Amino acid sequence: MCWLARVSRAGSYRAWAAAEPDAEETELRDRLQRVAVEHRHYGYRRVTAELRRQGRAVNHKRVARLMRLDNLLALRRAAFRPPTTDSAHGLHVYLNLAARLTLTGPDQLWLADLTYIQLRGEFVYLAVVLDRWSRKVIGWQLSRSLQSAVAMEALQQALKARRPPPGLVHHSDRGIQYASEEYTSMLSAYGILPSMSRAGNPWDNAACESFMKTLKAEQIDGRSYATMEELRQEIAAFLDGYYNLRRLHSSLGYRPPDEFEQQHAPSTPAAARMEFSKA
């Protein structure tokens, strides 16, 4: 209708707000609440981005005010974290290549990490592999054991899904799961270069840490899982049906990973640029 009348959306909403302020705000709050219910842990910035994607011209300050008024602001809590990484081993530790890369497309840098999840009577462990360029989860696996097998199964899933060309960089922490001979041999067999964070520098793998925080806050915390199979089904639904397909990422210009890859993947495979200091 705006196109037919040759007026802007923003102008239309401003005119509506001036003529019928109560009706306009009620409609906005209805849309806002629908977004907040569908995306339970969105903060006001992501809610604003989603409303704009739906064609609603709105200011983030107004969204924050209405979310506060309706008690919809997302809350996050810190939780106890049992150790998932043992870096006190005698295995080879690799140079941090990830910090030197400038990415230009998918399958240039993968990130891998492990985290714990608490069931009713035990802890289980989740290994994930992300494409750093698009933040897409491309491999994951659950296990009751922290042995290297859980990390290897997540990597195998990613390799099967993506079939990356040789030269890909794989970045992780210095944990024994990623430094093990079995894991590094698999990387070598596929022409993948291992890269590891510096000691005491978790921010070297910040994108994967951020994903784990999102997973805990938006899917795990506040829920009780009785069995690992129940947890596996819920994680699959979250990752494959929501996180990769629909969740907006601020670092991707408020687009989901799948959409970002479809819109920005180069038509021909491109290589990342690597820089080294002159010191």
Steps between C-alpha positions, in 0.01 A plus 500: 500500500787738576645428156166565327454825692865595440573567866772350718429240767656723764282791393190282509575382853577854615166620362320210667674568832398867482138424406442194720788468749331237719411274207846529346675416829265209568579352157873545558485338843308208351770445236775547757349244735463248219870538416602479866296182552632335183862598572496460877846641573522787252606830652357830379755541220414165337128561553544836324685333212228235464225763497685691230537181296122467523465853360427684825696826525588530868774649720696269731451737794125473463521122479708490819246719679205283393682177586581639844137604541378151406773325703650342186866593539719191481681388815811287510669329790843358561531135600757263646735367233677169553830470313482381138858562393830350614784696343766361736621234260820428313346502154595743226336844519447688173547864406194727511425551130142619553609837636689565175217421259274741314202293382336547160261202489391168654722204589812709559498486880316251719473533876464206740418489869356284780256581778311315773122462538336381820231232491304399809759257623819559300706732285531438127721678249430675172759550226425749222662622179409844358586676178653823628397704195124434530481380865313194370513179706620237254572210736414394854497194723393404854682255724529392862878495457751778450728279293607620156233282329222756563704777336592272208136407436402868487784564255399203284146638479634838389727341238213297358270803484746749349776307318748788537794550264856455632641803681215544748618614846353318804521700824445369853632535852801297618289220648623144473198408286621730222873440547466119495674304225166362376350845457799668340548202266143544376567869436816414309320237290261768372766766444378708794741723693471483882500823699476543879428782742779651706530386861262693725331680207143367462414801280708341224194276449243766588248416227469141621483614863221738398308217333528284813368788708207542260420128508504492880292817540242434228457123512660331801463723808174475686411161349525152647609216273448147629700306238772566248266397216248766605781756509626387158158555343466846655847610389437372145176698484671813633803485270341375178156656534579830669862607549626442146174586323328778694702651785628848415870566563615855562844418353330391174300821461207343684462204265490125574811296401327314215366820349837671537676217316244500220528876452875546539677178402734572205408336169846343480700368799710777651802483726545675831779752538763434764719770652806470723655779703833636384648490850 
